[in-house]
Amino acid sequence: MTTEPPPNPFTVHPNEDPDHLAARQSRIDFAAKAQEIRDSRVWAEDYKAEKLAELYQQHEQEISEAYGRLTERRQARLDYLNGLVPSGPGIPDDASPADRAVLVAAFRTALEQTKNAPRDQRGRLLAEAARYGDDAMQRAVLQHASDSGDVNLVNAWVADTHGVRGYSDEKRQLRSALNSGPGKSGWDYKDFHTPQLPPEVARAISA
């Protein structure tokens, strides 16, 4: 059974993304329930503050969980992309010392050949590696292209081999989102920033 690759969360607009929508619904529900508490003519102010604190804690948890789910989806997509481009000599875990030495030597030879080849010839080396099943050369060319910032070569190979377009741009977008967190401006901040503590709760804490 073939497992479908995780989709890129950024292909879905935040207005249609389930976790963005869950966070927004949580804010709507919180505002409505908080107003009900404030409007109560039965509960004392201290009890209202206590109920608002409980409601806020639940709301904060819902926002955090929604962002956590989105983050997991982004990380899963990035992990998938990172696994598309082979690197290093590709030594199997069960390889014998002799096989390991052969694979390392072949990779180093191919890497040296790649480094010495003109930049515009590396695509030819990659194509020939695919044609003749030369795994060491394929890995060496892709390794060097990744290390040297030859994104066009890597992007073209990923698109041809795996059908993923805009490989490097997608990785950059995912890494940026994962590293910045919800504190950055934009849709993430709008929907996932830490909700403001109700003033009644803040006064009770400072009292």
matplotlib code that plots the C-alpha trace (Angstrom):
import matplotlib.pyplot as plt

x = [0.0, 1.4, 1.2, 0.1, 2.6, 1.5, 0.0, 1.5, -0.7, 0.0, -2.0, -5.1, -6.1, -6.5, -10.1, -10.6, -8.0, -9.6, -7.2, -7.3, -11.1, -11.0, -9.0, -11.4, -14.4, -12.8, -12.5, -16.1, -17.3, -15.1, -16.4, -20.1, -19.6, -17.6, -20.4, -22.9, -20.8, -20.5, -24.2, -25.2, -27.2, -26.9, -23.2, -20.9, -18.0, -15.5, -17.3, -17.5, -13.8, -13.3, -15.5, -13.8, -10.5, -11.6, -13.1, -9.9, -7.8, -10.0, -9.9, -6.1, -5.7, -8.0, -5.9, -2.7, -4.0, -5.1, -1.7, -0.1, -2.0, -1.1, 2.5, 2.5, 1.1, 3.8, 6.6, 5.3, 5.4, 8.9, 10.1, 8.7, 10.4, 13.7, 13.5, 13.1, 16.7, 19.3, 22.5, 25.7, 26.9, 23.6, 25.0, 22.4, 22.3, 23.1, 26.0, 29.2, 32.4, 33.7, 30.5, 30.6, 34.1, 33.2, 30.1, 32.1, 34.9, 32.4, 30.6, 33.8, 35.0, 31.7, 31.7, 35.1, 34.1, 31.1, 33.0, 35.5, 32.8, 31.6, 28.3, 26.4, 27.6, 26.3, 22.8, 24.3, 26.0, 22.8, 20.9, 23.6, 23.5, 19.7, 20.2, 22.8, 21.6, 24.7, 23.4, 26.8, 26.9, 23.3, 23.8, 27.1, 25.5, 22.5, 24.7, 26.9, 24.0, 22.4, 25.6, 26.5, 23.0, 22.3, 18.6, 17.6, 19.2, 17.7, 14.3, 14.3, 15.3, 12.6, 10.0, 11.0, 11.4, 8.7, 6.4, 6.9, 7.1, 8.8, 10.7, 13.2, 10.6, 8.2, 10.9, 11.8, 8.2, 7.7, 10.9, 10.1, 6.7, 8.0, 10.8, 8.8, 5.9, 2.5, 4.0, 4.8, 2.4, 0.0, -2.6, -0.8, -0.7, -4.3, -5.6, -3.2, -1.7, -2.1, -5.6, -5.7, -6.4, -9.9, -9.5, -11.6, -9.1, -6.1, -7.5, -8.2, -4.6, -3.1, -5.3]
y = [0.0, 3.4, 6.1, 9.5, 12.2, 14.8, 17.8, 21.3, 23.2, 26.4, 25.3, 25.8, 29.4, 30.2, 30.9, 27.3, 25.6, 23.5, 24.7, 28.3, 28.0, 26.1, 28.9, 31.6, 29.6, 29.3, 33.1, 33.5, 31.0, 32.6, 36.1, 34.8, 32.8, 35.5, 38.0, 35.6, 35.4, 39.2, 39.7, 37.4, 39.1, 36.1, 35.5, 37.7, 39.5, 37.2, 34.1, 35.7, 36.3, 32.6, 31.4, 33.8, 32.4, 28.9, 29.9, 31.7, 28.7, 26.5, 29.1, 29.4, 25.6, 25.4, 28.1, 26.3, 22.9, 24.3, 25.8, 22.6, 20.6, 23.1, 22.9, 19.1, 19.2, 21.7, 19.7, 16.5, 18.2, 19.5, 16.1, 14.6, 17.2, 16.7, 13.0, 13.5, 14.5, 11.8, 12.8, 11.2, 7.7, 6.1, 3.2, 0.6, -0.1, -3.7, -3.1, -5.0, -3.1, -4.0, -2.9, 0.3, 1.1, 0.5, 2.8, 5.5, 5.3, 5.4, 8.4, 10.4, 9.7, 10.8, 13.9, 14.9, 14.5, 16.6, 19.4, 19.5, 19.5, 22.9, 24.0, 23.7, 20.0, 18.8, 18.3, 16.0, 14.0, 13.7, 12.6, 10.0, 8.7, 8.1, 6.4, 4.0, 3.5, 5.2, 5.8, 7.2, 9.8, 10.8, 11.3, 13.2, 15.6, 16.3, 16.6, 19.1, 21.0, 21.3, 22.4, 24.9, 26.5, 25.2, 25.3, 25.1, 21.7, 20.4, 21.8, 20.4, 16.9, 16.9, 18.0, 15.4, 12.6, 13.3, 15.7, 18.4, 21.9, 24.8, 22.5, 25.0, 27.8, 25.4, 24.3, 27.9, 28.9, 25.9, 26.5, 30.2, 29.4, 26.7, 29.0, 32.1, 30.7, 32.5, 35.7, 36.9, 39.2, 37.7, 35.0, 33.0, 35.9, 36.9, 33.5, 31.9, 34.7, 34.3, 35.6, 38.6, 37.9, 39.2, 42.3, 40.8, 38.0, 40.3, 42.4, 39.3, 38.2, 41.5, 42.1]
z = [0.0, -1.0, 1.6, 0.4, 1.2, 3.7, 1.9, 2.1, 4.6, 2.8, -0.2, 1.9, 2.7, 6.4, 5.7, 4.9, 7.1, 9.9, 12.6, 11.7, 11.8, 15.1, 16.7, 15.4, 16.6, 20.0, 20.2, 19.2, 21.8, 24.5, 23.8, 24.0, 27.1, 28.8, 28.1, 29.7, 32.8, 33.0, 32.5, 35.3, 38.0, 40.3, 40.6, 42.8, 41.2, 42.8, 41.4, 37.9, 38.0, 38.9, 36.1, 33.6, 34.6, 34.0, 30.6, 29.7, 30.5, 28.3, 25.5, 25.7, 25.6, 22.5, 20.7, 21.6, 20.5, 17.2, 16.5, 17.6, 15.1, 12.4, 13.4, 13.3, 9.7, 8.7, 10.3, 8.6, 5.2, 5.8, 7.0, 3.8, 1.6, 3.4, 2.7, -1.1, -1.9, -1.0, 0.5, 1.6, 0.5, 1.4, 3.5, 4.6, 8.3, 7.8, 5.4, 6.2, 6.9, 3.4, 1.7, 3.7, 2.6, -1.1, -0.9, 0.9, -1.7, -4.6, -3.2, -2.5, -6.0, -7.5, -5.3, -6.4, -10.0, -9.4, -7.8, -10.7, -13.3, -14.7, -13.1, -16.4, -16.8, -13.5, -14.8, -17.4, -14.7, -12.8, -16.0, -16.8, -13.2, -13.5, -16.9, -15.7, -12.2, -10.7, -7.1, -5.9, -8.7, -8.2, -4.5, -5.0, -7.5, -5.4, -2.3, -3.9, -5.4, -2.0, -0.3, -3.0, -3.3, -6.8, -6.1, -9.8, -10.3, -7.1, -7.9, -11.4, -10.1, -7.4, -9.9, -12.4, -9.9, -7.3, -9.0, -6.4, -7.9, -6.1, -3.7, -2.3, -1.9, -0.1, 2.3, 3.0, 3.7, 6.0, 7.9, 8.3, 9.8, 12.1, 13.4, 13.9, 15.9, 16.2, 17.4, 13.9, 12.1, 9.5, 9.6, 12.3, 14.6, 13.9, 14.7, 17.2, 19.3, 23.1, 24.0, 26.3, 30.0, 31.0, 33.1, 35.9, 36.1, 35.9, 38.8, 40.9, 40.4, 41.3, 44.3]

ax = plt.figure().add_subplot(projection="3d")
ax.plot(x, y, z, "-o")
ax.set_aspect("equal")
plt.show()
